[in-house]
Amino acid sequence: MSRIGKKPISLPQEVKIEIKPSLIQVEGPKGRLSVPLPLGISFELKDSILYAYRLNDSRQQRAFHGLARSLVANAVIGVSQGFTKELEIVGIGYKAQMEGKGLVLNLGYSKPIKYPIPAGIEIKIERQTQIRVSGIDKQLVGKVAAEIRAFKKPDVYKGKGIRYKEEFLRKKVGKAGIGAK
């Protein structure tokens, strides 16, 4: 069996699961998520522990087994705890602010960048240089954080730009100065 696929998913008390043939609906205190299931993958609930099973041992079924289990486990964590990504803005004059239902980024371009916040995502500005993206869908939180980071990726020479909070940035050495003749 798949190492990831055979791990059981323990459900917190506040999380409710509804298993359908091609879909699993997970509901918890933070919201509700639906996870589509690939063909040949099924789930069974025993004593608040969820198990994933596959139809056969084909290569594709083994891959889907681990994938489906991970997606459902992420949905359970999402509706009970939620997911968060933190971004830092580095650079003089670079800042972020909320304006209505959108995020406005001043990143040294001629005009500020306006980013509309998708449904299901909450963005908080801790300081003008720190952004916290949170939500219940792990994929959507990561996608929004990556889109925001893509507006101004960190420069490898000066380190200016938007980066993840714990991201390690290896700086390059600039041009060597011309020595005296």
TIBA-848223 format. One record per residue (C-alpha): x, y, z; residue in three letters. Coordinates in nm, 3 decimals. Each point is the difference from the previous one (the first is absolute). Example, Ala and Ser with C-alpha at 12.3 -4.5 7.8 and 13.67 -1.06 7.14 Angstrom:
ATOM       xx       yy       zz  residu
ATOM    1.230   -0.450    0.780     ALA
ATOM    0.137    0.344   -0.066     SER
***
This chain:
ATOM       xx       yy       zz  residu
ATOM    0.000    0.000    0.000     MET
ATOM    0.094    0.362   -0.035     SER
ATOM    0.184    0.132    0.306     ARG
ATOM   -0.203    0.319    0.000     ILE
ATOM   -0.325   -0.163   -0.111     GLY
ATOM   -0.003   -0.258    0.278     LYS
ATOM    0.036    0.257    0.281     LYS
ATOM   -0.332    0.043    0.182     PRO
ATOM   -0.149    0.348    0.039     ILE
ATOM   -0.117    0.070    0.354     SER
ATOM   -0.295    0.238    0.013     LEU
ATOM   -0.037    0.265    0.270     PRO
ATOM   -0.335   -0.007    0.182     GLN
ATOM   -0.132    0.318   -0.165     GLU
ATOM    0.063   -0.128   -0.356     VAL
ATOM   -0.278   -0.180   -0.187     LYS
ATOM    0.058   -0.211   -0.313     ILE
ATOM   -0.251   -0.092   -0.268     GLU
ATOM    0.127   -0.274   -0.234     ILE
ATOM   -0.150   -0.026   -0.350     LYS
ATOM    0.127   -0.226   -0.285     PRO
ATOM    0.193    0.274   -0.182     SER
ATOM    0.018    0.273    0.264     LEU
ATOM    0.078    0.057    0.367     ILE
ATOM   -0.147    0.298    0.181     GLN
ATOM    0.181    0.118    0.312     VAL
ATOM   -0.167    0.245    0.237     GLU
ATOM    0.152    0.162    0.306     GLY
ATOM    0.000    0.317    0.208     PRO
ATOM    0.186    0.204   -0.265     LYS
ATOM   -0.212   -0.104   -0.300     GLY
ATOM   -0.083   -0.272   -0.250     ARG
ATOM    0.213   -0.156   -0.276     LEU
ATOM   -0.071   -0.257   -0.270     SER
ATOM    0.273   -0.232   -0.125     VAL
ATOM   -0.059   -0.187   -0.329     PRO
ATOM    0.123   -0.359    0.001     LEU
ATOM    0.180   -0.169   -0.290     PRO
ATOM   -0.156   -0.315   -0.147     LEU
ATOM    0.083   -0.314    0.197     GLY
ATOM    0.071    0.176    0.331     ILE
ATOM   -0.244   -0.039    0.289     SER
ATOM   -0.007    0.107    0.364     PHE
ATOM   -0.143   -0.168    0.308     GLU
ATOM   -0.071    0.155    0.341     LEU
ATOM    0.058   -0.216    0.311     LYS
ATOM   -0.012    0.152    0.352     ASP
ATOM    0.086    0.357   -0.113     SER
ATOM    0.297   -0.128   -0.204     ILE
ATOM   -0.014    0.021   -0.378     LEU
ATOM    0.170   -0.266   -0.217     TYR
ATOM    0.075    0.020   -0.373     ALA
ATOM   -0.023   -0.309   -0.225     TYR
ATOM    0.079   -0.059   -0.367     ARG
ATOM   -0.158   -0.230   -0.253     LEU
ATOM    0.317   -0.169   -0.133     ASN
ATOM    0.379    0.026    0.002     ASP
ATOM    0.054    0.169   -0.334     SER
ATOM    0.258    0.279   -0.012     ARG
ATOM   -0.263    0.271   -0.047     GLN
ATOM   -0.217   -0.132    0.284     GLN
ATOM    0.300    0.000    0.238     ARG
ATOM    0.071    0.363   -0.090     ALA
ATOM   -0.364    0.103    0.041     PHE
ATOM   -0.017   -0.183    0.334     HIS
ATOM    0.257    0.228    0.162     GLY
ATOM   -0.133    0.309   -0.178     LEU
ATOM   -0.361   -0.052    0.113     ALA
ATOM    0.106   -0.070    0.359     ARG
ATOM    0.214    0.317    0.009     SER
ATOM   -0.277    0.216   -0.145     LEU
ATOM   -0.254   -0.125    0.254     VAL
ATOM    0.250    0.039    0.288     ALA
ATOM    0.068    0.360   -0.111     ASN
ATOM   -0.375    0.068   -0.010     ALA
ATOM   -0.040   -0.135    0.356     VAL
ATOM    0.284    0.220    0.127     ILE
ATOM   -0.134    0.297   -0.196     GLY
ATOM   -0.353   -0.007    0.143     VAL
ATOM    0.126   -0.057    0.355     SER
ATOM    0.315    0.220    0.020     GLN
ATOM    0.043    0.181   -0.334     GLY
ATOM    0.319    0.075   -0.194     PHE
ATOM    0.222    0.309    0.005     THR
ATOM    0.284    0.134   -0.216     LYS
ATOM    0.197    0.305    0.104     GLU
ATOM    0.177    0.232   -0.242     LEU
ATOM    0.255    0.275    0.065     GLU
ATOM    0.059    0.304   -0.218     ILE
ATOM    0.362    0.119   -0.007     VAL
ATOM    0.101    0.328   -0.161     GLY
ATOM   -0.006    0.373    0.065     ILE
ATOM   -0.343    0.142   -0.079     GLY
ATOM   -0.154   -0.343   -0.061     TYR
ATOM   -0.324   -0.050    0.194     LYS
ATOM   -0.338   -0.170    0.000     ALA
ATOM   -0.339    0.125    0.110     GLN
ATOM   -0.362   -0.112   -0.013     MET
ATOM   -0.238    0.204   -0.211     GLU
ATOM   -0.361   -0.118    0.008     GLY
ATOM   -0.008   -0.366   -0.103     LYS
ATOM    0.345    0.004   -0.156     GLY
ATOM    0.369    0.019    0.077     LEU
ATOM    0.204    0.295   -0.128     VAL
ATOM    0.376   -0.049   -0.038     LEU
ATOM    0.251    0.280   -0.055     ASN
ATOM    0.309   -0.178   -0.133     LEU
ATOM    0.197    0.268   -0.180     GLY
ATOM   -0.197   -0.016   -0.324     TYR
ATOM   -0.153    0.314   -0.153     SER
ATOM   -0.347   -0.100    0.125     LYS
ATOM   -0.113   -0.197    0.305     PRO
ATOM   -0.110   -0.360   -0.061     ILE
ATOM   -0.360   -0.080    0.095     LYS
ATOM   -0.065   -0.366    0.082     TYR
ATOM   -0.363   -0.111    0.049     PRO
ATOM   -0.031   -0.249    0.285     ILE
ATOM   -0.171   -0.327   -0.105     PRO
ATOM   -0.294   -0.142    0.195     ALA
ATOM    0.106   -0.224    0.288     GLY
ATOM    0.326    0.187    0.062     ILE
ATOM    0.070    0.246    0.277     GLU
ATOM    0.296    0.238   -0.025     ILE
ATOM    0.128    0.196    0.298     LYS
ATOM    0.268    0.268   -0.004     ILE
ATOM    0.198   -0.033    0.324     GLU
ATOM    0.227    0.293   -0.080     ARG
ATOM    0.038    0.171   -0.335     GLN
ATOM    0.266   -0.256   -0.086     THR
ATOM   -0.162   -0.321    0.127     GLN
ATOM   -0.291   -0.179   -0.167     ILE
ATOM   -0.184   -0.301    0.146     ARG
ATOM   -0.207   -0.211   -0.242     VAL
ATOM   -0.237   -0.246    0.169     SER
ATOM   -0.291   -0.225   -0.092     GLY
ATOM   -0.134   -0.355    0.023     ILE
ATOM    0.110   -0.122   -0.345     ASP
ATOM    0.375   -0.077    0.003     LYS
ATOM    0.033    0.016   -0.379     GLN
ATOM   -0.175    0.337   -0.026     LEU
ATOM    0.206    0.153    0.285     VAL
ATOM    0.323   -0.112   -0.168     GLY
ATOM   -0.115    0.123   -0.340     LYS
ATOM   -0.094    0.347    0.129     VAL
ATOM    0.329    0.031    0.191     ALA
ATOM    0.195   -0.104   -0.313     ALA
ATOM   -0.191    0.252   -0.215     GLU
ATOM    0.075    0.281    0.244     ILE
ATOM    0.368   -0.103    0.015     ARG
ATOM    0.018   -0.007   -0.381     ALA
ATOM   -0.069    0.376   -0.021     PHE
ATOM    0.357    0.068    0.120     LYS
ATOM    0.216   -0.306    0.058     LYS
ATOM    0.301    0.051    0.228     PRO
ATOM    0.300    0.149   -0.177     ASP
ATOM    0.309   -0.223    0.033     VAL
ATOM    0.237    0.297    0.025     TYR
ATOM   -0.172    0.234    0.246     LYS
ATOM   -0.269   -0.225    0.150     GLY
ATOM   -0.283    0.242   -0.083     LYS
ATOM   -0.344   -0.137   -0.080     GLY
ATOM   -0.268   -0.224    0.152     ILE
ATOM    0.106   -0.324    0.167     ARG
ATOM   -0.149   -0.265    0.226     TYR
ATOM    0.069    0.065    0.368     LYS
ATOM    0.248   -0.283    0.062     GLU
ATOM    0.138   -0.008   -0.355     GLU
ATOM    0.377   -0.011   -0.023     PHE
ATOM    0.136    0.222   -0.275     LEU
ATOM    0.351   -0.059   -0.123     ARG
ATOM    0.140    0.332   -0.115     LYS
ATOM    0.245    0.030   -0.289     LYS
ATOM    0.308    0.216    0.008     VAL
ATOM   -0.025    0.304   -0.228     GLY
ATOM    0.259    0.120   -0.248     LYS
ATOM    0.351    0.039    0.130     ALA
ATOM    0.127    0.357   -0.002     GLY
ATOM    0.266    0.100   -0.251     ILE
ATOM    0.331    0.016    0.181     GLY
ATOM    0.250    0.286   -0.025     ALA
ATOM    0.251   -0.028   -0.284     LYS
***
